Amino acid sequence: MPWLHLLVAIAGEVIGTTALKASDGFTRPGPVVLVVIGYAIAFYFLALVLRTVPLGVTYAIWSGVGVAAVTLIGWLVYGQRLDLPAVLGIGLIVAGVLVLNLWSVAAH
């Protein structure tokens, strides 16, 4: 169950961060509400995960997957450009998350 909670926490963070961009500096009420709800969900479920999964592993996965997802949304939704170093960097983050989950004893 902690891994499902972690996925919900990541989704909340991605929604909150994406809505933060859409809020235009907290001037648009709809996106501001999504920011607050998204981050509330993210931190609540992150706290649940931390009951059983080590802090470093949890944060590495949460932030790594979140960075990759927000970058992808920025590219798809907001037309933000990604150069080769950006794509390689995101790839390394994803690779790090995979290594943690597939081979690290600390993640289990």
N, C-alpha and C positions, 0 to 999 in steps of 0.2 A: 503493500500500500504506500510506502514512502515514495516510491518512484512515480506513482500516479499523482501524489501530492506535489512532487517536484515539477511534473509537467504542468499542473494547474498553476503553480507559482510562476513558472516561466511564461505561461500564456498571459497571466495577469500583468507581469512586468512588461511584456512586449506590447500589450494593449495600452497600458499606462504610458509607456514611452512614446508610442506612436501617436496617442492622443495629445501628449505634451507638445509635439510638433504642430499638430492640428489646432491647438488652443491659441496659437499666435500670441504667445507671451501672456497667457491667462486672460485674454480679452474675449474669448468665445466660450460662453457658458456650457454648451453641450460637451465639447471636448474636455473642459475642465472637470466636469462630473465624471467622465470616463477615466481621467487621470487619477482622481481620488479613489474611485472604485477599483480600477486596475491595480494600483499599488497596495490598496488594502487587502485585496485578494492575494496578491503576490506575497506580502509579508506574513499574512496569516498562515498560508500554506507552507511557506518557507520555515516558519516556526515549528509546524508539525513535522516537517522532514527532519529538522535538527534534533528531534527526540531520539532518532535512531541512526541517522547517517552522520558521519563525521563532518565538522564544520568546513574544513578545507575542501573536501570532496564535494559537498553540497554547493558551496559557493563557486567552485571552479565550473561545475556543470551548469548551474543557474546562470552565471554571468556569461560563460562561453556560448551556450546555446542562445541566450538572449541577445548577445552581440551579433551573432550570425543571423538570427531571425530579423532583428531590427535593421541590420544592413540590407538584407534582402528586401524588406518592405520599403526602405528608403529608396532603393533602386527601382522597384516595381511601381510604387505608388507616387513617390515624389520626384522621380526621374533623376535621382542623385547619381552622379557618375562614379564608377569604380575603376581605378587603374590597376595595372598588374600587381604592384606591391600590395594594394588593398585586398585584392582577391587572394593573393598568396597568404597574407596575414590572417584573413578569415579562415582559409583552409588549414593553417597551422592551429588555430584555436579549435576548430572542429576535430582535427587529428588528436589534439591533446585531450579533449573530452572523450573521444573513442578509446584512447590508450587507458585513461583512468577507468572507464567502465569495463573494458574487455580484459585487461591484464593486471590492474592494480589490486592488491589484497586490501588496501585501505578503503576501497569503495564497497567492500562486501562485509 
